Amino acid sequence: MPVPPAADPTFTPPSLGRRFGALLVDWLLCLLIANIFANPVRDGWAPVLVLILEYGFFLGLFAQTPGMYLTRIRCLSWADGGRIGLVRALLRGVLLAVVVPALIMDEHRRGLHDRLTGSVVTDAPRAARR
């Protein structure tokens, strides 16, 4: 069984470049989806709402958004290394949408949004080849 990030003295977080790349992919998807029911340029709330819902759904159920999947990172519980669940994932999305908490990081690159939701971004294991 893997050691939870909080108990692993060798834990090394993924680079900020990978995290930003994942966020960029997710944001572009949110703009495309928001364009279905609103004008993202005129209605700035629409892509933000989609981002919050995307984070809640994908992080809560799969520990990865589509952008995180592409950049091979995931978001797990800091304490036990499991999924953070729907409620904490939605809260994390709301806090990320506020932006400022994401810029206040600790030595494990956990933004304020991660610390408040008890989460951490880690490397995702590579899929086994057959």
N, C-alpha and C positions, 0 to 999 in steps of 0.2 A: 504494500500500500504506500502511495507517495506521501511524503511529509508535507503538511500544510505550510504555505508560505510563511506564516507567522512563526513557526517553529523551525524553519530551515535557515541556519546561519549562512548558508552559501547561496541563498536566493538572490538572483540577479534579474532585475526587471528588463523587459524588452526596451529597445531604443525609442526615443521620442519620435524619431522619423517613422517608425512602423506604426506607432499609435496615431500620429498625425495622418499618415496614409490611410489608415482604417477609417478615421473620422471623415476624411475627404471623400472616400468612396461612399460611405453612408450618407453624407450630406448630399452628394449628387443624386443618389437614389431617392432621397427624401424630396428633393426639388422635382424630380420626374413624377413621383407619385402625387405630390401636392398639386402639380399642374393638372391632374385629372379633375379635381373638384374646386380649385381656386387658382388665382393668378399669383404665383409666388412673388412676383415683383411688387404687385400692389398689396397683396395680403401676406405680409411678412410672417404672420402667426402660423400659416398653413404648414410650411416645411418644418418649423420648430415643433409643432404638434405631431407631425409624422415622425420626426426624430425621437421624441419622447416615447411614442407608442412602439416604434421599432425597437428601441432599447428595452422597453418593458417586455415585449414579446420574445425577441431573440435572446437577450441576455438571461431573462428569467427561465426560459425553457431549454436553451441550447448553449449558454455561456459564451456565445459568439454572435456578433452581428455579421451581415454579409461582408462588410469591410474588414472586420477582424479575421474572418475566415480566409480572405485573400492575403492578408498580411501575416497569417499564422500566429495570431495572438488570441487570448481569451480572457474573460473576466470571471474570477472565482471569489469565493469567500476567503477573506484573509485568515480567519480562525481555523477553518477545517478543510479548505481546498475544494469544497463542493460548489454547486450552483447557488447563486444568490436569491433565486426565486423571483416571482413576478412583482411583488410589492417593492422590494429593495431595488429591483432593476428599474421600475418606473420612477422611484425616487431618485436614483442615480441619473436617469435621463433628464429629469426636471432640474437637478443641480447642475448637470453638464450644460443645459440650455442657458443657465444663468451666466456661464462662461468663467466668471472670476474664480469660483472654487477650483476649477481645473488647473488654474495657473499657480496655485499655492501647493507645492509638492514637498514631500518629505524625502528622506534618503532612499526610499524604495520606489520613488516616482509615483507615489500614491497622492493624487490630488485630494483636495478637501472633499470633493464628491465621493471619492473612494473611501476616505476615512469615515465619513458620516454614514455610509452604507455598509461598512465592514467588508469592502471588496478590494481587489487588487488585479491589475492586468499582468498576465504571465504569458510566457511562450506557450503555444499550443503544440502538443506532440505531433510529430509527423505521422501520417498514415502509413501503416505497414504495407510494403509492396509484396505482391504475390508472385 
